[in-house]
């Protein structure tokens, strides 16, 4: 057994840092790895190093995470502005925690591995870009851009001697989430009678046209489903464009739901239709069947593993994956996906899967065990 494979042996690390400073969907894809890590090191104090918003993520996933550190930004990473003046204090605070193991789950490591090395952990692990420096070949894996995101993180866990505990995503829901949902609107439809449509995405290049969402919504309404539109406050213009293009009525909740309330809403939906963005992973995590329109993103990397409950549609284009904020060549990846194709998948789901969602799994034993560990 190699040194890395023995990482979680008789003397597992007691202080672990996990670096993944990304948005909600990206963090959800790491939950199976966090679940496995907790099972392998049940007494460890596991700290997530992430974007400032992720403090709430740690609170929700107390079964797997114990602490949080906000990353002040790294030059070259697009997720947040860099606050370089905060970096010395951040590094000093990380060193004071005396991590036994620091795991880079953020990406290829080109920009994050140098930061990882500064945290002062006894051992480091993660990914490195082939052709570039590898910090430790026994604990770092070569990065492949096309590897499925959930499986990639689990492969690293296996390198460290961590046994996977399944690849299912999770989103723990609490009574407060359902109360927050009820507070959003007094006219919420009955659970199981509606479809959620989410026309937004962080980049315009990742959005299917609002007119096509509207046509899809009208066709779902003719099948007897109520229509609920979701999005952030910044996406209210998109949801309103869908509403104005529709013939059927719709409930527009853009900007009205917290993350927890949105997940509660999705958990009671018959179907979700969305762009390839964080909401698609929330649907997977709460067990709601979905049709995902993948425009500029790479479906091989981001499509849900369960291809029966979750259908991903992607029109082949040579320029995928795209990192343009707006498409410079007329958005062929999005326009190549017709409403008929989306409705074929939606009908197949509606006719083939019972509601309540038959694929919802019982709480995983490791989650229950971790919850008991947190009890006073």
N, C-alpha and C positions, 0 to 999 in steps of 0.2 A: 504493500500500500504506500502510495506517494505521500509526501508531506502535506500536500493540499487535500488529498482524499481523507487524511486523518484529522483534518481541521476540526471536525465535530466528534472526535473520539472520546476518550476517557476524561479529557480535560478541555471541554469546549470553551470558546471565548465567552467572557461574561459581559463585555462591553462592546457592542457592535454598532457601527455606523453604516447606513445605507444611503448613498447619494443618488437621488433621482429628482432633480429639480424641474419637473414637467407638469403638464396640466392634468385634469381629472382622468380623462380616458387613458393616458399613459400610465398613471398611477394604478388604475384599476387592472391594467394588464400585468402589473407587478405583484398583485395580491397573491396569486398562487405561489410565487417565490417567497413572499413574506410568510405565508402560512407554513411552508416547508421549513423555513428558517426557524420559526418559532417552535415547531415540533422537534427540531434537532437541538435547539438550545433553549429549553423551556424556562430556565432561570436567568437567561441573559437579559441585559437592559439594551433594547434595540432602539436606536435613534434614527429618525428619518431626517436627512438634510434635503430640504426642498424649497419651493417657492413660498413666499409668505402666506398665501392662501391655504397651504397644505397643513397648517396647524389644526384646522378643523378636520382634515382627513385623519390625522393621528388620533384625535378625540373619538372619531367614529370607529377606528380600527384598533381600539385598545387591546383587543385580543392578541394582536400581533406586534404592535408598536407601543413603546413606553415614553418616548421623548421626541422632541422636535428642535431642529436648528434651522433658522431661515438663512438661506444662501444670499449673500449680498450681490450676486451676479458675477458672471465670468465673461471677460471680453470675447466676443465672437458667438456667444450663445444668444439666440433671439428671444428667449422666453421672458426676459425682464431687463430693464435698464441696469447698467452696472453702477454700483455704488462703491467705487474703488476705495474710498476713504474708510469704509467699514470693514474692509478685508483684514487688516491687521488684528482687530479685536475679534473677528470671527475665527481666525486661525488660532489665536491665543486661547479662546474659549474651547475650541475643539481639542487642543493639546491638553488642556486641563482635565478633560474627561478621560484621558488615557485609554483610548479605544484599543482593544485587543485585535480587532479586525475591522477594516474599512472596506466596503464593497461598492464599487462603481457600477451602478445599474443605469446610468444616465444615457450612455450612447457609445460611440466608437472610441472615446477616450482621448481624441486629439486635443481637446481643450480641457477636459475634466481630469484626466490622469495627473497632470502636473499639480492641480489643486489637491487631489487625493493624497499625493505624496507629502504635501505640506501639513496634513492633519496630525501627523505624528503617531499613527497607529503602529502597533507592533508588526502587523501583517496587512497586506493590501491585496485586493482581488478585483477582477472586473474584465473589461474588454480592451483590446488594442487594435489599431488599424494596421493590417498587414503592410509591410514596407516602412513602418515607423517603429519607434522604440517601444519595446515591451518591458514593463517594469519587473515582471516576474513570470517566466514561462510556466511555472508550476501552478500559478493561481490566476493567470489571465488568459482569456480565449480570444482568438482572432475574430474580428467583427465582420459579419456578413450583412449587407444592407437588405437582402431579401428574406432573411430568416423571420419566421413568425414570432411576433414580439413576446407572447406568453411563453412559448417553448424556448426562446433564446434565454430568458431569465432563469428558467428551470434548468437548462443545460449548465449554466454557471453554478447553480446550487449543487448539482450533481458532481461537478468538478471539486467542490469543497466538501464532498462527503455528505451532503444533505439529501435525504430521500424525498422525492416529490410526494405531496399529499393530494394529488389530483390537479387537474388544470382548469377547474371551474372558477369563474370570477364570482365575487361576492359583493353585496352592498347591504350591510346591516341596516335594517329599518327599525325605527323606534316609534313609540306612541306620539312623541312630539312631532315627528315628521308628518304623520297623518293629521294631527291637529293643525299644523302649519298649512297643509294642503286645504283643509276645510276653510281656513281663514282667507284663502286666496280668492274664492268666488263661491257665492251661495248657490249657483246653478250648475255645480259639477254633475256630470252624467253618472248614472249608476255604473258601478264596476262591471267590466265585461261587455259594456254596450258601446264603447268608443274606441277610436283609433287616434293615436298621437302622431302628429306630423311636425317635424322639426326642420324648417327650411334654411336654418343658419349654419354657418361654419366660420372658423376664425378668419380664413382667407376667402376672398371672393372666388378664387380659382377652384375652390373645393365645393361650390354651391351649384346644385341643380336649379334651373330657372324657377322662380315663383309661379309662373303661369302653369308649369307642368305639375308642381305641387297642388295648385288649385284644381286642375283637371282630375288629378288622382283623388283629391279629397271629395270632389263631386261624385265620382264614380263609386267611392267607398260609401258615401252617404246614400246612394241609390241601392246599395246592398243592405242598408238598414243600420249602419254604424253612425253614431254621433262623431263629430270632428272636433278635436282639441289641438290647437296650435301652441307650440312651446318655443321658447327662446329666451335669450338674455334681454336686458333692457336695451342694449345696443342693437339688438336684432328686431326690435319692434317694427321698424320700417318694412322689414322682410315679411313678417307675419301679416302686417296690414295689407301688403301687396297681394298676398295670397287670399286674404279675406275679400278684398275688392274684386278679385278675378273669379271668385266662386259664385255659384248660383245657390248652393245650399248654405244654411247658417253654420257658423263655427264659433267655438269659444276660444278666444285669443288670450292666453296666459303669459305672453312674452313679458319678461321683467317682473312678474308677480310671484315667482316661486323661488324658494331657496333650493339648494342642491338636494336636501333631504325631501322637501315637498315634491320636487320634480321626480325624484326616484319613486316616491310613494304613488304619484300620479301614473307613472309608467308601469308600476307593478300591477295596477288594476286595469290597464288597457288591454284590449283584445289584440292589438297590433301596433307596432311603431314603424314609421317610415321616415328615414332621415338621411342626411349626408354622412359621409365617413368622417365623423367627428366624435367628441367625447360622449355624446348622448347614445351613440351606437353601443358603446361598452357598458353604459349604465343599463340599457335594455337587456343586454346579455346577463349582467350581474343580478338583475331582479327577475329574470326568467321570462321576459315578455318577447314573443316572436317578433322578428323585424325583417324589413327589407332595407338594405343599405345601398345608397347610390354612391359609388366610389368614383369621383371625378379625377383629381390630380394625384391622389394618394396611391400607394402601392397595395393592392388587395392581398398580395401574397404575404405581406408583412402584417397587415392590420385586420384582415377579415376574421370574423369569429371562427373558432375551431368547429363549432357545431353548425354544419352547413345545411342541416335539415330545418332547424328552428330559425336560423338566421341566414337570409339569402343576400349575397353581395353581388351587385351588378356593376360591371366595369367594361367600358368600351375601349378596345385596344388602341393605344396611341404610342408613338415612339418616344415621346417626351416625358413619359411617366417614370419616376415620381417627379412632380412639379413643385418647385418652391417659390414660384411667382405669386405675388399677392393677387394680381389680376392677370388673366390669361392674355398673352400677347398675340395669339393666333386664332382667336375666335371661339375658344372654349369647346373644341371638338369632343373632348372626353366626356363632358356633361351632355352636350347636345346629341351625342351618339346613343344615349339611353332614352328610349321612347316610353311614354306613359303605358302603352300596351304591355311592354316587358315588365314594368313594375307591377301592373295589375295582374299579370299571369302569376307572378310569385305570390302576391298578396292573396289571390283567390286560392291558390294551392295551400297556403298556410291556413286560411280561414276554414277551408273544407277538410283539411287533414289533421288539425290539432284541436283538441277539446279545450274549453275554458272552464275552470281555471287552468292556467298553464300547466300542462302535464309534465313539463321538464324540470319544474322546480325541485331542487334537491333538498333533502333534510339537512339540517345544520350539520356541518362536518364535525366529526369527533374531535379533531384538533382544535376547532374553534370553541367547542363546548369546554374542552379541557383548559384552554387558555382563559376563558371567562372565569372558570372556577379559581384559577390561579390569581385572578385579580380581586377575588372576594376578600374582605378584611377578616 
